[in-house]
Amino acid sequence: MRVTGDEKMADKVGDSGDGVKRKISNFVFWNQTRVFILALSLTCLTLTQINSQIFTFTVICMDDLIVENQMSNVTEPHWIEGTTEKSILFSATAIGALVGLIPSVPLLNRLGVRLTLSVCGLCSTLGTFFTPIAVSWSFYLVVVCRVLQGLGISVILTVLGVIPTSWSPKSEYSTYLAILSCAWQFSNVIFMPISGILCDSEYGWRSIYYAFGVLTGFFYFIFYMFYTDAPGVHRNVSEKELGQIKEGKPDHAIRETVPYKRICTDPCVLAAWISFLGGNLGFITLLLYGPTYLREVLNFDVRSTGYINALPYALCAIYKFSAGKISDRIKFASDKTIYTFWLFSSIIGLSIGYCIMAWTTDRNIAFVAFAFAIVTSGLIIMASVKCLAMRCQQHCHFAVSTVSFLSYCVQFISPLGVGIMCPDNTPEQWSRAFLLITGIMILTNAPFPFLTTQEAAEYTKHKKSPMGELSEKV
């Protein structure tokens, strides 16, 4: 490739921005390496999320296990028939995510996103590929596989805040964040239809695990080989692109101790955390139990469930991308106004969808409400991450890690709550659950506009040194 501008030769030496010299490759992706990083990161996060969700779909098409159990003359029912066992498997992923999240902040500080996320990808690959084998052996081995899948997603939300901060120009932040956060939507768009087809095919539900296990391992290998934690040390990032990425950003090159106590007592951060807790309850319930609701309550067949459950997530991805793109171009509204609008449009949309699902007896109306709730829910994570990133700046990885912790707590508790409230999957039971979730969402999000701010906190700013100079530009 012919190189123009700043990149005139393959071994040209550039400055990483930290005083470290680096060689710049001949091939700089037309000064768009950050776009390739975005696509690669999105692919890996999507596959990891798919692996954590596969069981939520295959659980409705694993009847062959019951038949095999009956033919073997075993007197006890197969564990796939038990509500408690299925709830445990739904929650096992959250347990793995919580276990992996505990050391995630120090690991990200010490090892960086590249190595930490790659290890999580390996766990997700192993847990997914070996699930069909585990099913043939023991319920407890399936739990182990689900825990491994949980370890895989343990840092997804954290890196969702870190990667855009490191790799996107300030003027493209909302778009970069919106696209990267589409991993949740793309995971359903991709695996739901594929799972519906494979479940009904001669290959069966086991082929889903093998296919996505292999794909995950392949793309995480590419991620490990290509990704770097800072654009300034990447061989394919030109001086021109590096300048675009760094423009307008504060210089936080000096490694600092995270002020845990000050962050945890910051009213803005607390309001964002509590808001996310309620909003994510609404989103996670639809994410985990969408196939079950469509199949058991609305009585769609397996293949139709795969297609129609994917449709709202495809629309949601378009909605998020549009919101991010528009937000980057809005000049007349403050950042707080933008992310507050994001949040409340999602909460109101979720609440409307839940209430209609609770009160209607018409299957088509219920599905439209279900789809509407999913489409509008997509901006919750964008609002929370942007608020925390602006408030906590260089310490946002801890603030977003706490968001991850809350998300996995919800993912752990939600199946237990649904198992108690909806043991028979009747419309009446689900109606009560929907109304309860709506009330929780409204209560937890009420303080958000009053307590949050777009201003960086004092603990993100360096104090003056004894020589009277600032240790860092703010």
N, C-alpha and C positions, 0 to 999 in steps of 0.2 A: 504493500500500500504506500502510495506517495504521501509524505507528511508535510504539512504546511505550517506556517506560523512559528510557534514556539518549539515544535518538535521536529528538528531538522535532521537528526541522526539517531540511530538506535541506542547509542550509549551516551546520549546527552544527559548531563547531570542537572537535576533540579533540586529545589529546596522543598522538603516535606512540610515546612511551616513550623517545625520544632527545632530548626537548626541542623537537621539531619539531611545529608545529601543522598540522593537517590538517582537511579538510572531510569530513564523513560523509554518504554518500548516503541518500536516503529508503529505498532498498531494501537491506536488510542480510541477505537470505537467512535470515530468522528466526534470526539470531545463529548461523548455521551456514555461513558463507562458507568456512570451512576444509574443509568436506565437499565443496563444489563444486570447490575447488582440488584436493582429493584425486582426485575423479572425473576432472577435466580432465587432471591430471598423469598419472594412471594410463592414460588413453586415449592420450595422446601417447607415453608410454614403451612401451605395448603395440604401437602401430602401428610405432614405430621398430624394436622387436624383431622384429615380423613381417617387416618389409622385409629384415632381415639373415638371416632364415631361409627366405625363399621358395624360394631356389635349392635348399636341402636337400630340398625336396619335389619341385619341378618337374623336378629332374634325373632322376626316375624316369618322367617322362611326356613327354620331349622327343624321342621316337623319330622324329617327323616330320623332324627335322633330318638324321637319318641317311638317311632315304628321299630327301629333297631332294638330299642330297649324292651319293647313288648315281645319281639321275636326271640330274644335271648332268655325269655321266661323269668326275668327279674321281677320280683313282686313289688318293689318300691318304685314310685314314679321317677322318671328322669329329672335331673335338676332343672332342665330347661322349662319344665312345667311349673316350677315353684316361683311364686311372686317374690319371696324373700331372697332366693338365690339370684334372681334376675336383678333385684334392687342392689344386691351386693356387687354384682358385676358392673352395674351402671356406676356405682360409687367408687369402685376400685381404681378407676382411672384418676379420679380426684385425689385419692389417697396417694397414688404415685406422684401426681403433680405437686401436692403439698410437700411430700418428702423431698422431691427434687428442688422445690422452690427455696427451702430453708438455706441451703448453701449457695444459692444462685447469685446473690449480690457479691459476696466475697470472691466467688469463682469468676464472675464477670469482671470484677476489678483486677483480679490477678491474671486470668487467662484470656479475657476478652470474649467477644461474641463468637468469633470464628471457631475456636476450639470448644467452647461451652456448648454452642448450638449443635456442633457436629457430633459431640458425644450424645446429646439428647436425640439426635436423628438416628444414631446407631441403636439406642434403646428402643425407639419406636419401630425401627426396621425389624429387630429381633422379636419384639412382642407381637407384631402383626404376622410375620411369616410363620411363626411357630404356633399360632393360635389353633389352626385346624388339628395339628398333632396333639396339642394339649387337650382339646375337646375329647379326643378319643381315649385319653388316659385318665384325666381326673378334673373335677370341678376346681380343685385348688390350684392346679397348674394353669387353668384358664384365668384364675384370679391373678396369678403371677404375671401372665402375659398382659392382662389389663393394667396392672401396676406399671409394667415397662412402658406401655403406651402412654400412661400418665406421666412418667418421667420424661417422655419425649415432648410433651406439651408444656412442661413446667416453666420454661423461660420464654414461651411465645409472646406473651403480653409484654414482658420486660424488653425483649429485643424490638418489639413493635415501637417502643418509645426511643430506643437507642439508635437503631439503624437510620431512621429519617433525620435525627439530630446530627448524626455523623456525616451522612452522605447526601442529603438534599440541600440545595441552596435555600436560603431563607424565604425567597419569593415563591418557592415551589413546595414548601413544607406541607401545607394542607393537602395538596394533590398527592404527594408522595405517601403521606400517612393514610389517606383515604384508600389508595390502591393497595398498599401493604396490608391494611386491616381487612381487605376483602378476602383474606384467606378463609375466614369462617363461611362467607357466602360461596366462594368458589368450591370449597370442599363439598358442599351439598350439591351444587350444580353439576359437579363432575361425578361424584361417587353414587349419588342417588339413582340416576337413570342407569348407570352401568351395573349397579347392584341389582336393580329390578330386573334387568335383562339376564344377568348371570344366574340369579336365583331361580329363574324360570327355565334356564337352559340345561343341557345335559351336564355342564361342568359344575353346576351347583354353587352353593354359598361359599364353599372352601376356596374356590378359584379367586374370589374377591380378595381374600387375605394374601394369597400368594402373589397376585398381580401387583397390589399396592405395596407389599413388602419389598419386592424387587425394585419397583420404581423409586421408592423412598431411598433405598440404599444407593442407587445410581446417582440420583440428584444431590444427595448429601456429599457424595464423593467429589462431585464437581464443585459444590459449595466450598468444601474444605480446601480444594486446590486453588480456587480463584478469589475467594473473599479475603479482604483485609479489614482490620478494625478501624483503620483511618485512611481516608483517600490519599493523604500525603505520602504514604508508603507504598501505594499501588503502582506497579510499573505501567499500567495501561491508562492512568490518569494523567492527562496533559497539564502543563502549567496553566493553560487557559481555563480548563475545566476546574482545576483546583482553586483558582482565583474566584470562579463563580460560586463554588461550594462554600468558600470561607467568607465571602463578602457579607458584611453586616452582622457577622456572628461575633460574640464576645470570645476572647482568647482564654480558654480554660486549660491550657497545656499543663499547668502545675497540678499534680495529683494531690487531692485533699482528702481529709478524713470526713466521712459523711456525718453531718450533725443530726443523728437519729432523733434525739429528744426534741430538738427545735422543729424538725419536720413533723413529728408525730403530735405536736401541740399547736401546730399552725391551723387556725380556723378554716382557712381556704382549702388546705389539703384534706382536713377532716370532712369538710362538706363534700368535696369531690369523691372521697372514698365512700361515704355513706350513700351518696347519690348513685354511685356505680353499683353498690351492693343491691339496692332495690331494682334498678334498671336491668342489671344482669340476671336477676332472678327471673324476670319476664322473658328475657332472651334465651337463657339456658333451658328453661322448661320447654320452649318450642323446639329448641335445637335437639334436645335429648328425646323428647316424647312426640315430636311431629309425626314420624312414621306410625307410632303406636296409635295416636289419636286418629289419624287418617284411616288406618286399617281397622281398628277395633271399634271406634265410635262412629265414624262416618262411613265405614264399610266399603272402602275402596279396595280393589284387589291389589296383589303385591306389585305387579308391574306398573299399574296406574299410580300407586303410592310413590314409586320411585320417580316418576316423571312429574307429577303434580307437586311433590314436596320440593323438587329442584327449582320449579318455576319462580316462586317468590324470592328465592335467594339470588337468582339471576337478575331479577328486577332490582333487588336491594343493592347488588354490586353496581349497577348502572346509576342508581340513586346516589350512592356514596361517592362515586367518581365525579358525578355532576356537582355534588355539594362541595367537594374539595376544590374542584376547578373554579367554581364560581367564587368561593371564599378567598382564593388567592388573588382574585381580581377586584374584590370589593374594597374600595378606599374610603367610603363614607361611614362605615360602621367600625366600632372598636372590636378587637379580638374577643373580648369578653362577651359582647353582644352576639358575635357569630357563634361561639361555642355554646352559649346559653340557648340560643335558638336551635342549634343542633340537638341539644339534650332534650328540650321540651317538645320539639316536634316528634322525637322518638317516643318519649314517655306518653304523650297524648295519643299518638297513633297506636301504641301497644295497648293502652287502656281501652280505647274504643274497640279495638279488635277483640280483646278479652271479654269485654262486656257483651258484645254481640254474640260471641261464641257461647257465652253462659246462658243467654236468654232465648236464642233461636232454636227451633226444632227442625228447621229446613237445612238439609245437607249442603245445598249449593251456597246458601247464604253463609253458613258456618265456614265453608272453605274460603269464600271471598274474605271473610273477616280474619281467618287464619293467615291468608296470604298478605292482607293489608298490615297485620301486626308485624310480620316478619320483614316486610319491605321497609317499614318506617323505623324498625328497631336498629337499623344499621349505624346510626350516628352516635349511639351511646358511647361506644369505645373511643370514637374520634374526639368527642367533647371532653371526656375524662382525661385522655392522654394529652391533648393540647393544653388543657388547663394546668395539669401537673407539670408539663414540660416548661411552660412559661413561668410558673411559680418557682419551681425547684431547679431550673436550669441544669447545671452540671451534676446535680444530685438526683435528677429525675429517674435514674435507674432504680433507686431505692423506692421512690414514691410509686412508680409503675409496678415494681415487684410486689408491693403491698396490694395493688389492684389485682395482680395475679393471684395472690393469696386469697383475697375475698372472692374472686371468681371461682377458685377451686373449692372453697368452703361451700359456696352455693351449689357447685356441681356435686359435692358430696351429700349435702343435706337435701337437695331437691328430690333425688330418687327415693330417699327414705320418706319424705313428706308425701310424695305422690303415691308411694306404696301403701301408706296409711290411709290417705284420703280417697284414693281411687283403686281399691283392690280388685274390683270387678270391671273396671273400665266402662262404667255406665255413663250416659250423658249427664245424669243428675250429680254424680260424684265429681265429674270434671267441671261442671258448672260452679260448684262450691269452691273448687280449687282455683278456678279462673278469677272469681270475685275476690278471694283472699289475696291472690297475687297482685291484683289491681290496687287494692287498698295499701299494700306494702309499698308498691312503686310510688304512689302519690305521696305518702308520708315521708319516705326517705329522700325524695327529690325537692320537697318544698323549701328547705333552707338554701339550696344551691345558689340562686341568683343574689341572695343577700350576703353571703359569706365569701364568695369567691372573688378573685381579682386577677387581672392580667399582669400586675406588677411583679417583678422578680423580688423574692424575699431577701431580707437583710443577710441571712446566712449564706446566700450565694455570692456575696461580695467579700473581697479580701480586705483585711484591715491594713492600715499603714504600717510599714516596716519601721524599725528603730531609726533608719536613715531618713524617714519622712516621705518615702516614695511608695507608691502603690505597687504591690507585688503583682498586680494583674490589672489590665484594662477592663473596665466593666461597660 
